[in-house]
């Protein structure tokens, strides 16, 4: 697991990093959000002893994963993107895009705005 600078992890969030997680700088993970890098698979009809299926998750610089949202294995959330509360990201969310729902779909796309600090 790699964590950049100025990352915020909300209370109760759950990071399942077996498959690898990269949180770039200024990422915001809301309370009770989940990043899950693996899935169960079946063997002989049972999920109990099936081999794990995992892939890394990457959250881009300045992205926000809102409260109770879930990011599944292999998903990239682009820089400045927003995954709305209670949503499930099962595929890439491009940079500067707001997405929400189950599964998450694009709500809005913005151009990058430079912020003077």
C-alpha positions, 0 to 999 in steps of 0.5 A, a space after each residue: 500500500 502506498 499513501 501520498 502526502 496530505 491524504 485523509 482517511 475518514 473514520 471507519 473506512 476499510 482498506 483491503 490492500 491484498 491486491 495493492 492500493 495506491 492513494 496519491 497526494 491529497 486523496 480524501 476517503 470519507 467515513 465508512 468507505 471501502 476499497 476492496 482489492 479482491 474477490 472470492 472465487 469458487 472451487 468445487 461449488 464453494 466460495 470458502 476455499 476458492 483462490 483469491 482474485 485480486 487487482 490493485 486500486 489506484 486513487 488519483 491526486 485530489 480525488 474524493 471517495 465519499 462516505 459509504 462508497 465502495 471501490 472494487 478491485 482493479 478500478 482507477 479513480 482519476 485525479 480530481 474525480 468524485 465517487 458519490 456517497 453510497 456508490 460502487 465503482 466497478 470500472 474506471 472513473 476518469 479524471 475530473 468526473 463525478 460518478 454515482 450509483 450502483 454501479 457508478 455512472 458518470 454524473 458530470 465531467 469538469 475541466 481541471 481548475 487550477 487552485 492558487 494556494 
